[in-house]
Amino acid sequence: MTTRTYIARALPVAAALIAGFIAPALAAGPQPQGTPVPKILVIDRSIILRASKGGQDIVRQVNAYTVQLEKDFKGQGAALRSQYQQLQQQAAILSADVKARKVRDFESKKNALQAAAQKRQSLIQGGFFKARQQMEQALGPILQGIMKERGANLLLDRSAVVLGTDSTIDITGAAVQRLNQKMPSLKVDLVPPPPGMVAQQQQQQQQ
């Protein structure tokens, strides 16, 4: 076999081998360098408020404020209802001027009572919002610490998880335990809510 004949026969084989190596590489495309493999942990933030000592303390205080609000305004509301009933009974015998004056007086008292109750309720909501923020601030470093310990680089809320089979990635229990140690209780102060929260509530009431 001449050298020229050998080369002619070998070229197709070599081309096929080269194609066999190149094709998969082209199909896979360029591989990113240094891209970390995701290691995911999951937490259920809704459970933290219900299960943690600090969260339970917040709910207890907010409920107490709400009960006290109802007690404080219950008597005034009853007095207004009684005044309205008397006004209805006297409507037939009152002159137009006297009746109009009594109606204005009643409406003024009613509006003032409603405004005072709404203001107190707004302060309770503001206190709840501030306390939740304080708890979130305390929770942040705790979650970062757990992620570092377990070598995780991604944390998801359970509400964002569609399907999962590994229960060991849920760190809610561990986070609650550490939060209990760091913040077993939390004072809820009556403070005005953030302006954005007030605007959102007004928009919801208008809808």
Number of C-alpha atoms within 10 A of each C-alpha: 5 7 7 8 9 10 10 11 10 10 11 11 11 11 10 11 11 11 12 11 10 11 11 10 12 9 8 8 9 8 8 7 6 6 7 8 8 11 13 15 23 20 20 17 17 12 13 22 18 15 16 22 19 25 23 17 18 24 16 13 18 19 13 11 18 16 11 12 16 12 11 12 15 12 11 14 16 11 12 17 14 12 15 16 12 11 16 12 11 12 16 10 9 13 11 11 9 12 17 13 12 17 17 12 11 17 14 12 15 16 11 12 16 14 12 13 16 13 13 18 17 19 18 24 21 21 22 22 18 19 20 18 12 13 20 15 11 15 19 12 11 18 20 13 13 16 18 11 9 12 13 16 14 11 18 14 14 17 11 9 9 6 7 9 6 7 9 8 16 18 17 20 15 14 21 24 15 17 24 16 12 14 17 15 17 17 12 21 15 18 16 19 17 12 8 8 15 15 11 10 11 10 10 9 8 6 5
